[in-house]
Amino acid sequence: MAKVMGWMVLVVTLLAGRAWGSAPPTAVFDVQFVNSSPADTTAEETARVARLGQALRAALAKSGRYSLVDMTPWAATLAAKPAPRDCPPCALEIAAQAGATVAVIAWVQKVSNLILNLNISIRDAATGQVLKGGSVDIRGNTDESWDRGLKFLLEEHVLEEGK
């Protein structure tokens, strides 16, 4: 019964958004950096993660498909929980409490200085269902490779029409 209600809420929300031109309230969590390489995380990587999060938020808002919810009031709650990638149900609960119907969880995994991947999961905050998402591997740990990776991920998996 709960799943049926969740689906009904999702359908009504999506139809209402299309009918009135509004975008769903969306919680975009800070991008998580997962360093599985033997090298320490650098200051440049930390700065890139922050910049990637800003660029992601800006692109989603600019698209008109998402209405970003201010997550600042939830910073202390988020800090006390596992990172969104590590506990999607925790993130979805906080997103719903913040008034969001959609949650965006993104992370970068560093395998080595040559191999990294960017990941985005866009989920229904009530049901956890993945609405959109994708992953892209990038080669090279530079500002340019990260920017290109995000651009590709957004164009091909998140903001593309009909998917």
Sequence and secondary structure as in RCSB ss.txt:
>XXXX:A:sequence
MAKVMGWMVLVVTLLAGRAWGSAPPTAVFDVQFVNSSPADTTAEETARVARLGQALRAALAKSGRYSLVDMTPWA
ATLAAKPAPRDCPPCALEIAAQAGATVAVIAWVQKVSNLILNLNISIRDAATGQVLKGGSVDIRGNTDESWDRGL
KFLLEEHVLEEGK
>XXXX:A:secstr
 HHHHHHHHHHHHHHHHHHHT   EEEE   EEEE SSS   HHHHHHHHHHHHHHHHHHHHHTS EE   GGGH
HHHHTS  TTT HHHHHHHHHHTT SEEEEEEEEESSSSEEEEEEEEEETTT  EEEEEEEEEESSSHHHHHHHH
HHHIIIIIS TT 
